[in-house]
Amino acid sequence: MERRTVLVVEDERAISDALADRFRAEGYDVEQAFDGPSAVAAAAEARPDVVVLDVMLPGFDGHEVCRRIQADRPVPVLMLTARDEESDVLVGLGIGADDYLTKPFRIREVVARVAALLRRVERASQLGPADANSSDRLVWVDLEVDLAQRRVRTAGTEVHLTRTEFDLLAVLARQPGRVQSRERLLAEVWEWVDAAGTRTVDSHIKALRAKIGAERIRTVHGVGYALETES
């Protein structure tokens, strides 16, 4: 199997080194950066397969790093934040981060999240226009979801979704109108069985609503979410 490269961007050396050591032990190649400018430079030079990115950095913050990296080429990003403020999380998801973790975290959880991200990237790369068929293109009024080409349009305008956002929408779109529990969404999208992560689902739903329209996803309190298909 081809070795994957992880770029760890974290200004606290102890945390960075602990993450790097664990990733290397898991068979990854690792690059490290400790501030915003060096992170952008490392991403351009090393062309990592995935980036683990702290929000609070010297030079400029992780949000700006994410913007610049994504402008160069799409790459999955797992953001690390010391703050659990919803606005901070939504900013990160809105600029192209695929997932986030709040400090303090367990290193094994970071590794598991990265592995899940890479699996989703690999699955998506195995599909292309030749795989498309009529059942892969779902249309409701002015919302179009192309499952094979991983494209979404609202009112004819293409909407850019992160890999996680698309995978989340795809689970809802395959059974429109049916309520999907947070636990099932965690299992399908994040490959978790730990219901403690249901708040992650809520954050990504809010980010998804901001892009496709809040009215398109119905909340069933205490249960989960459903895709609304009627105007």
N, C-alpha and C positions, 0 to 999 in steps of 0.2 A: 504493500500500500504506500502511496506517495505521502511523504512527510508534509505536514501542514505547518505553516509559519504563523505564530501568534505575536502580535506587537502589544506589549504591556506598557501602558502609559500611566505612570503613577509617580508622584514626586516624593512619597515616603519610601525611602530606600528599603527599609525592612519589609514592607508590604510587597514592593516590587520584586525583591529578591525571592521572597517566599513563593509568590505566584510563579516567577520564572522557574524556580527549582521544581515546583510541582508539575508545570507543563512539560518541562524537559523529561521528568521521570515518566510522564504519560506518553512520551514519544514525539513531542512537538519540537520544532525549531523555534527559538524565542529571540526576539529583539526587544530591547528596552529603551524607553525615553522617559525623561524626568521633567519636561516642561513643554509648553505648547509649541514653540517653534521647532524644537528638535523632534517632536512627535510627527509633525507634518513632513519634515525632511526624511525621517525614518520610514514613514509610510510610502513616500515617493520612491525611495531607494530600495527598500526590502520587498515591496509589493506583498504585504502580508495577506493571508487568507482570512484573518479575523483580527479585530482590534479590541482589546480590553482597555477601556478609557476612563480615567478618573475625571470628574467634573472640575474639581478645584485644583488648578495648576498654575505655576508661575508663567510669566510671559503673556499668554492669553489662555482662557479657560477651555475646558473640554468641549463645550458647545461650539466654540469657534474652530477647534481642531476637527470636530466631526464635520462641520460645514465644508472645511477646506479639503478634507480627505474625500468626502462624497462628491465634491465638485470635480475631483481628479478622476475617480472611478468608483463604482459601487463596491462597497465592502461591508460585510456584517460587523456591527459594532455593539458591544456590550458595555454600557455605561455604569460606572461606579459612583455613587453619590453619598456624601456624608449627611445630606439633608433629605428628609422624607417629605418635603413640601411638594404638594401635587403640582404646583406650577413649574417647579424645577424638572420634575419627571416629564411633564407634558412638553416642555421645551425640548428636552432631549429626544423624545420620540418624534416630535414634529420636524426635527432637522435631519432625521435619517437614522437615528439609533434604533436597533432592532429589539433591544431588551435592556433592562437595568437591574441593578442590585443596590440595596441600601447598606451602607456600612453600619455596624460591623457585619461581616459576612464570613461564611465558612469557605475556605479555599476549595474544598471539594465541590461546593455548589457552583463556584465560578467555573471550574473545569467542566462540570456537567452541563451548564448553560452553553458554554462554548461548543461542546461536542454536539449538542442539540441544534445549535445554529448552523454548524457545518453540515450536519445531516440534511437540514432543510435546503441549504444551498445546493448540495449535491443532487437531491431529488428534483429541484427546480431545473437544474442544468440538463437533466436527462430528458426533459420535455421541450418540445419546440413546435413550430407551426405545422410540421408534418404529423404531429400527434393530435392535432385538433380535429374535433368532429362536432356535429350539431349539439350533442348532449353536453359538451364542454362549454358551450356559450349560453349563458343564462341571462335573460333580459326581463326586467319588470319595469314597465312604464319607461322612465328615463335612466334607469340604472342597468348597466351591462357589466357582467362579470365573465371574463374569458378564462376558464380554469386552466386550459392547456397552455395558452400564451402568457398567463399571469398578468393580464391587463384589466383595468377597470376604467369605465367611462361613466360620467354623469352628465346627462343632457348633451351627449356627444363630445364632451371634453374629457380627455384622458386625465386620470388622477394618479399621482405617484404615491404608491404605498410601499412601506418597508416590507421585507419578507415576512416578518411576524404579523404585520397588519393584514397582508394578503392572505396568509394561512388562516388567520382568525376569521376573516370575511368568508373564505372558502368553506369553512366548516358550517357557518350559518347559512350560506347560500345553497349548499347541497340539500338542505331541508328547510326551505323558506317557510316562515310562519311558525315553525316548531321551536319551542323553548329549549335551548341548550344550557345545561347547568354549568356553573363555573368549573366544577370539578371535571366535567367531560371536556370542556375547552382546554383546561390545563393539560389533560392527558393527550388530547389530539394535537395541540399546537406546540406545547412546551415539553411534552412527554413526561409530565410529572404525575405522581400519584399522591403527593402531599398536598392536602387541601389548604395548608397554611399559606399557599401562594395565591389564593383567590383575589387578593388585592391587586396583584399584577394584571389579572384579567381586566379588572375594572379600569385601571389606568390605560391599558391598550384600547379598550372599548371607547373611552373618551377621546383618545387621539384619533381613532378611526372615525368616530362621529364628526370630528372637526373637519375631516377631509371629504366624507361622502354625504354628510347631512345628519344632524342629530335625530331627525324624525324617522330615519330609515332603520334604526335599531331600537327595538322595544325592550325596556327593562321589566323583568318580573321580579319584584322585590323578594329577596330571600331564596331565589331559585337561580336565575341566570338571564339570558338574553335571547332574542329572536329577531330575525331579519323581517322587516315589514315589506310586503311586496305590493300593497295597494296604494294608490295615490291618495 
